[in-house]
Amino acid sequence: MLLSCLGPLLLTGLARGDEAAAPTADSASALPEAEGRALVARVGVRLMRRQWEAKIDQMLAKGAKLSDEEIDLAADYLARNFGPRTE
C-alpha cells in the first residue's frame, strides 16, 4: 500500500505549490524502476513529519486502510527518506 501511494504523495506538493526539492540520489535510486520514476525523482517534495502525517490523513480520508502502527511507520519512512535536507 505504501509503495503504491508514494509517487502520488511526492507529486502532490508540486500541484499545490508546496516547497519542494528533488530527492537525493540515494532516495531517488530507491524508487522502483518504471515509467515516471525520473519525474517523481525530479519533482518529489520534501516535507517535515507533521506534513507527511497530514498527507497520510488525506489518504485515510479517501479510504486508505492503515492501522495506527502502519501510519506511524509510513510517517517515519517518509520523513526520514523524503524530509527536509539536513546538509
C-alpha positions in Angstrom: 0.0 0.0 0.0 2.7 2.5 1.0 4.8 2.0 -2.2 1.8 2.4 -4.4 0.9 5.7 -2.7 4.5 7.1 -2.6 4.6 8.5 -6.1 1.3 10.5 -5.8 2.3 11.7 -2.3 5.6 13.0 -3.7 3.8 14.8 -6.5 1.1 16.4 -4.5 3.3 19.3 -3.4 4.1 20.2 -7.0 0.4 20.7 -7.9 -0.2 22.7 -4.7 2.9 24.7 -4.7 4.5 23.3 -1.5 8.2 23.9 -1.1 9.9 21.1 -2.8 13.4 19.9 -3.6 14.4 16.9 -5.7 15.2 13.8 -3.6 18.8 12.9 -3.1 20.5 10.4 -5.4 20.1 7.7 -2.7 16.4 8.3 -2.2 15.7 8.5 -6.0 17.6 5.2 -6.6 15.3 3.6 -4.0 12.3 4.3 -6.2 11.2 1.3 -8.4 12.5 1.5 -12.0 9.4 2.3 -14.1 7.9 4.9 -16.3 7.5 8.1 -14.2 10.5 7.4 -11.9 12.6 10.3 -13.3 9.6 12.7 -13.0 9.0 11.7 -9.4 12.7 12.0 -8.6 12.8 15.4 -10.2 9.7 17.0 -8.5 9.5 15.0 -5.3 8.5 17.1 -2.3 10.3 17.1 1.0 8.1 17.6 3.9 8.5 17.5 7.7 7.0 14.6 9.6 3.9 16.5 10.6 3.3 17.4 7.0 3.6 13.8 5.9 1.1 12.9 8.6 -1.3 15.4 7.1 -0.8 13.7 3.6 -1.4 10.3 5.2 -4.6 11.7 6.8 -5.7 12.7 3.3 -5.1 9.2 2.1 -7.2 7.8 5.1 -10.0 10.2 4.3 -10.1 8.8 0.7 -10.4 5.3 2.0 -6.9 4.0 2.7 -6.9 1.4 5.4 -3.9 1.7 7.7 -3.5 0.8 11.4 -2.1 3.3 13.8 1.2 1.4 13.8 1.3 1.5 9.9 0.5 5.2 10.0 3.5 5.8 12.3 5.7 3.6 10.2 4.7 5.4 7.0 5.2 8.8 8.5 8.6 7.8 9.9 9.7 6.4 6.5 8.6 9.4 4.5 10.1 11.9 6.9 13.4 10.0 7.0 13.7 9.5 3.2 11.8 12.5 1.9 12.1 15.0 4.7 13.9 18.4 4.6 17.6 18.1 3.8 19.9 18.4 6.7 23.1 19.0 4.6 
